[in-house]
């Protein structure tokens, strides 16, 4: 991994309960912050990338705690509806016709948009999860991925199996991509469905991601 030196940035620092913005250099070694000092110039090896951050803020990445990553392509297309009208008449019928390729490119677009505005970690809840994971790997973004489980048609077991099959194809050495179990919501999941997702989360020690 290439080391990184960020010079002359306005660095956002946290001290006690205060936020300070100070002009500092930051040295990143082996992917971790090694030093934050007024000026770093020592022993810079050949393989270091230097970024001049003058007039820029340097801060931790933002975290998007709830996303449906590919859905940004629907932005400004279905405003002004009630929740159920929006879900039943607009969004779900469109989602039923999405192809895997469309999900992949829509996910790329959303990841690029989030990265370009400072979000580096995303907690997602959607389906066609392989394509979302492929896009996350391509963008090297940190993501918590799942396969949403609903029970509006009484068929939660199929979706639960889909999640398990997807989770079983994970790369255990992968640092940036992790998983959650995601019952969609209290209004689209039966008691049995919620219980089954809770059991699975406990079994595999995974977090739960649900709309409340
Ligand atoms: Zn949501």
Boltz pocket constraint, residues with backbone or C-beta under 6 A from the ligand:
constraints:
  - pocket:
      binder: B
      contacts: [[A, 66], [A, 67], [A, 68], [A, 211]]
      max_distance: 6.0
